[in-house]
Amino acid sequence: MKKIFKTMTNNASIPLKLKLTRGLFPRTAEVLAEVDLETGEVTFKVSEEDLKKIKQDIEK
């Protein structure tokens, strides 16, 4: 069984994010952690919505 958790940086109130664009106000995507509850293996993911944003930015 797998479960998705939100990630955090050193400052507990800020989630871990990918920087998608450059500039003063870059677009970002939150990184989520998917944990396999049987093995303890952790995989980092982005939401389906953020994945669509990433694909759009790459196509530009």
N, C-alpha and C positions, 0 to 999 in steps of 0.2 A: 504494500500500500504506500502511496506517495501523498505528500501534503505540501502545499505551497505556503511559504512564509515571506513576509516583507523583510527587507534587509535594512541595516542601519550603518551609518558611518560612526566615527568616534563620538560625535555629538549625537546622542540618542534620538534627537528629534528630526534629524535629517536623513532621508533615505538615500541609499546608494543609487547613482544615476549614470547613464551613458550620455555623453555630450554628442549630439547628432549634428549640430551646425556650429559655425564659428560666429563671432560677433559679441556685442555687448549683452544681448539677451538670447543666448543659444537655445535651440530646441533640445529637450532632453527626453530620455525614456527611463522609467524606474526599473531597476534590476530586482527580480524576485528570486528567491531560493526555493527549489523543489527538493524536498528531503525524502529519500526512500527510508521509510520507518523500519524496515527489516535489516538493511545493510548499513545505514547511516550515510550512504553516498549522497552528496549534495551536487545539484546541477543548477547553474544560474540561467534564468530565463527572463524574457520580457513579455508583457501581455500581448494578446493578438492585436489590440488597437495600436500599441506602440510599434509592433512589428510592421504594421501597414505604414506608419509614419516613416520608419527606417527605409522601407522599400521605396517609398515616394522620394525621399531625399537622395537615394542612390541613383534613381532614374533621371534626376534633374541634371 
